[in-house]
Amino acid sequence: MGAGPSHVSTPHRRMVIMPEFNRTVKLFWEDGMQFIGVDLHTNKFTCCYRTEAGSAGGKGEKTTETFELSSYGLAQFCQTLTPQTYVLVEATITTFCFARMIQPLVKEVIVANTYELKQISLARKNTDKVDADILCRIIKMQVLSGEKAISAVSIPPLEIQELRGLFTTYRLFKKQTTQTKNRIHSLLKEKLYGFTQEEIFDKKSRQMLKGIKGDPVLSCQIGLLFDDLEHVETLIDSLQDTIKEQAEPFMREIEILTSMKGVSVFIAIAILTDIIKVDRFKDSKSFTSYLRSAPRVSNSNTSVSVKGTNKKGRKMSATLITQSLNHVLDASEKLNRWYTRLTKYKKAGLVRTGLRRRVFAEIYQMLKKGEYHYGREAQKHEAKMRQYRIFLKKRKILLEIA
């Protein structure tokens, strides 16, 4: 590879010479704003550049270039940025790191939610250059017209991004355990063993089922599946410990959230990982919608239809809190009466979604005001937090020894 890029500047355009390609890339912009749409992949990214000239629809001068997703390729791309550059990039697994790197070099980086960019898939010719061009035209139209066509995805701080990665692995392991348990149950039903799932997976039943005699094929499969299940369960325990350790900087928020009955330290961390910070949300409605607990309602003339929850939000918190709703009902007589009354004439699933929404609305108020839950049982809450602090202290000692 040759030396870094050199520049030839004029009042209205710059030419970036890229030695490793033995060619000159012409990137055009006026002294004013520049707009870049980035189609980001795992090994390369395609960029469409447009100038402020022309209509907001994007008839100004443009050029498209592809860079390798390497230290050298990123350096080449950074040389094309100016303090008056607006960048739009679709949210992918590599986006946040990419956005954090270029943020100090440009006017604004907008990470767009995948669900808001469905028009890309409707393009007649779906290529990287077409995708980058559409992104470029969207950001140009949004900046010049002042209309917010695309809402930006918040770029999480590094510690939150790492926690999200840990929770993604946690969900993968939990999915594996569910599949393995279902397979064990299926094998036993096939051989007419009348066990329920609850009976199968307690410790005593596991030992008994591992010792099944008279059917070597079944015995072999059951043994292998239980070995795999127990191995993954050990990994889940280890992963949960790592998540709790990494969440130490959020101790104050965890203490507030765990004051609600049914919210464990682990669930509290999941909520904080999803929302990043409560100040991002203008009210409890947007908070619950982001956590996939507020269905969309459509009105047309005299008809009203209730649709699914917000697909742009995150669902880890909703999954975990659903498992604790019985504890929430036990803690609140008011919620229990409300839940019992609604289940008489509404579907149970809808009522549980409504209950989850009410729980998240209370959590929003707790975090916003920095107050404990009104139903807090001080002794149990303090025991919960004391156990967490002891865990953190032990982990630090173990890490120092290691």
N, C-alpha and C positions, 0 to 999 in steps of 0.2 A: 504494500500500500504506500501511496505517496504521502506528502505532507497534507495538512488540513486545507480547507477551502480558502481561496482568495477571492476578492470582490472587486468589481468595477462598478462604481456608483455614478448615477446620473440623477437629476432631480426627480425622475419619475420611474426609474426601473433599476434593478440590480441583476447582475449575472453571477451565479455561483458556479465556479469551476470545480468539478468533482474528478480528481485525478484517477481514482480507481476504476471509473467508468470511461475514462478518456473522452469526456464530452463536457460541454458547457450546458448547464441547466438554466434556462431563462425564467426568472421569477419576477412578475410584474406587479407593481403597486404604486400608487401615488404617495405623496408625502403624508396623506391622511390615513384612513383606516384600511386594514387588510383583513380578509376573512378566509379562514381555512377550515375545510371539512376533512376529518381524518377517519378513514376506514381502517381500523386497527385489527391486526391478526397476531398470531403467536410468533411468527418469524419475520414479518414485514408489515409495513403500513403504507397506504396510499393516501396522498394529500391533494386536495383540489384547492387552488389559490384563486381568489377573486379580489378585485379592487373595489373601492367605494364608487368608482365611476359607473354610469349606467343606472338603470332602474333598480329598485329594491328587489325585483324579481331575479336579478342576477345576469343582465346582459352585458355587464362590464367585462373587461379583459380578464382572461383566466388561463391557468396552466395547471397541469396535473403531473405529479411525480410520485414515484414509489421509492421508499427507503427501507433498508434492512433494519430489523429490530435488534440492533447491536450497539455497542458503545460508539463505534465509528458512525453508523447510520444515524443514531440519535444526535451526535455532534453535528453532522451535516444538516439535519433538520433544524436544530436550534439556531444555526447560522442564518436561517431564513426568517426568523421571528423578529418582530419589532415591538416596542412598547404600545403600539396602536393596533395590535393584532387580536382578533377574536377567534377562538378555536372551539369547534363543536365536535365532540367525539362520542360515539355510542358506548354505553356501559357494557364492558366485558370483563373477564377475569384480570386482564392486564391494564385496564383503564386507569384505576386510581393511582398506581405507581407512575404511570406515564403522565397523568395530569399534575401530580405533585411536582414532578421534575420540571415541567415547562411553565408552571404557574408564575414564578418570579420574572419570567422573560416576556410575558404578554399582558395585554389589558385584561382579558378574562378568558377562562377555560370553562366551558359548559359541558358537563357530562349528561347526556340525554338518556332517559329511560327507554329501554327497548320497546315497550308497549306503545310509546308515543311516536315511534318511527316506523310504524307498519307500512307507511307509504313506500318505503324502500323496497319491500317485497313485491309491491305492485308495479315496479318499473318493468318495462317491456324487455329491456336488456339488462339483466342483473349482474353487473361486473363490479370489481373494486372501484374502477374509475367512476362508474355511474353512482354508486353508493356515496363516494366521497363528494361528488358534484352536488348531489341532493342535500347532503349535510351542509355543504358550503352555502348553497342557496338559502337553506333554512336559517342559518345563523345570520346571513347578510340581511335577509328580509326582517328578521326579528330585531336586529340592532337598529337598522335604518327606519323602520316603521314604528318602532316603540311598542309593538304588540307582542305579547308573550306567547308565542306559538309552542315553545318547548320549555317545560319547567326543568330546572337543573336538578340533577341528583347530587345530594351533599357528598362531598369527598370526606370520608371518615379519617380521623387521626390514625396514626400508625398502630397504636395500641388497640383501638377498636377494630381495625382491619384484621389484626392478628387474631383477636377473639372471634371475629366472624369466620375466619378460616378454621379455627378449632371447632366451632359449632357445626360447620359444614361436614367436617370429618366425623363428628359425633352423630349427626343425622345419618351418615352413610353406615356407621356401625350399627345404629339402632335398626335401620332398614334390614341389615344382614341378619340380626337376631330374630326379627319378625319373620323373615323368609325361612330361616332354619326351624323355628318353632312350628310354623305352619306345615313344613315338610314332615317333621316328626309326628305331628298330630295326624296328618294325612296317612302316613304309613300305619299308624296304630288303628285308625278307623278301617283301613283296607283289610286288616287282619281281624276285625271285629273286636278289638279291645275298646271297651266302653268308657274311656277316660275323657273328662273335659280338659280344656287347656289349663285351667287352674290346678287340677289334680296332677297333671303331667309335670309341671315345672316347679313344684316345691322340692326341697332338697331330698326328702325321704323318697318321693316318687322317682326322682332321677336315678337314685342308686338301684331301686327295684327294677326300673325299665332297662337299665344297662345290663342287668343280670338275666334278661329273658332267655330261656332255653328252648330247645326243640325246633327253632327256626333260624338256621345259621345266616341266611340272607338278611332277614329282618334284624337279627342281633348285630350283624356287621354294620348295617346302615345306621341303626340307632346309636351304636357306640361311636361311630365317626361323627355323626351329627352333633351328639352331645359334647364330644371333645371340641369340635369347632365352636359350638355355642359358648362353652365355658371360656375358651380362649378369647373370643370377641368380647365377652362380658368383662374379662380382666382388662382388656384394652380400654373399654368404656370407662371403667373405674379410674384407670390411670389418666385418661383424657379429662375426666371431670376434675380430678385433682389439679391438673395443669391449668384448666380454665379458671378454677377458683384462685389459684396462685396469681395468674396474670391479671385478675380483676381487682387486686389490692388497691390500685389508685382510686377506685370508685367506692371506697368503704362507706363514705357518708350517704351516697345514694342507695347503696345496698341496705344500710341500716334503716333508712326510711321505708323502702319497699317491703322489707321483711316484717315490718310492724303489722302488715295485713295478714290475717290468718290464711294459710294455703299458699303463701308465697315463700318458697325456700330461698336460700342463698343462690342456688343454681338458677332458679327461675328469675330471680332479681337480676342476675348477671345477663341472662338471655334478653330480658327487656331492655336493659341499658345498652347492650350490644346492638340491638335492632334500632333503637331511637337515636343513638349517639348523645343527644342532649334534648331536654324537654323544650328549651327556648326556640327550637326550630319550628314548633307548631303554634299556630295562632289561637287555637281553641281545642277543646276536648274532641270535637267532631273530627277535625283533621287528624288528631292523634289516633283515635280509634280506627279511622279509615286506613291510615298507614299500617296499622297492625292487623289488617284484614278482618275487622270485626264490625264493620258498618256496611251493609249492603247498599248497592246503588238503586235509586228509585227513579223510574221514568214515568212522566205524566204526558198523556196525549188525549186531548179533549176531556172526556169524562172518565177515561180508564187510567188506572194506576197499576204499574207492574214493578215488582221487586226483583232485582237481578242479583248477580253474584257480587262478592266483595272485591275490593280494590286490588287488582293484580299488580299494581305498581309498588305496593307496599311489601313488607316482610312478614313471614309467617311463623318463624321459630317461636316467638313469644305466645302466639295464639295456640300453637300445638301444645306447648308445655302448660299453659294456664288452664286449658280445657281439662287436663288430667287432675287439676286441683279444685275444680268448681264445687265438688261436694263439700270440701272443707270450708269454702267461702259461704256456702248456703248454711252450714252448721253455725258459722260465726255471726250471721246476720238474720235475725228473725224477720225483718222487713223484706229482705231479698227472698227469703224462703217463702213467705206468703205470696209475693209477686210471682215467683216461679211456679208455685203450685197452682195458682189461679190461671195462669196462661196455658199451662200444659193440658188443661181440660178442653180447650178448643183450638189449640194450635199445635203444629208438628213439634215434636220434642227437639229436633235438630235446630229449628228456627228459634225456639225459646232459649236453647243453650247458647246460640250465637248472640241473642239479645242479652243474656246474662254476662257473657264474656265482654260484650261492649260496655255494660255498666261497670264491670270490674275495672276495665281499662280507663274508663272515664274517672273513676275514683283515684286510680294510680296517677293519672295526669294531674289532678288537683293536689295530690300529696307531693309530687315532685315539684310542681309549680310553686307551691307555698312553702316547701321544705318542712312539712309537718308529718307526724306519725298518723297512721290510720286511726279513725275514731273508735274502732272496735279493738284496739291493741290490748293484748293481755301482757302486761309488763314483764311478768316472770318468765313466760315462755319465750317472749321476744328477746329478752336479755340472755337467756340460755342459748338461743339460736346463734346470736352474735358472738357470745363467749366461745362457743364451739368453733366458729369460723376463725376467730383470732388465735385460738390454740392451734388449729390446723396450720395457719400461716406461720406461726412461730416454729412449729415442728418442721415444716418444709424448709425454712431458712436454715435450721440446724443441719438437716439432712444434706442440703446443697453445699453447706460449708464443709461438711465431712467428706462429701464426694470430691 
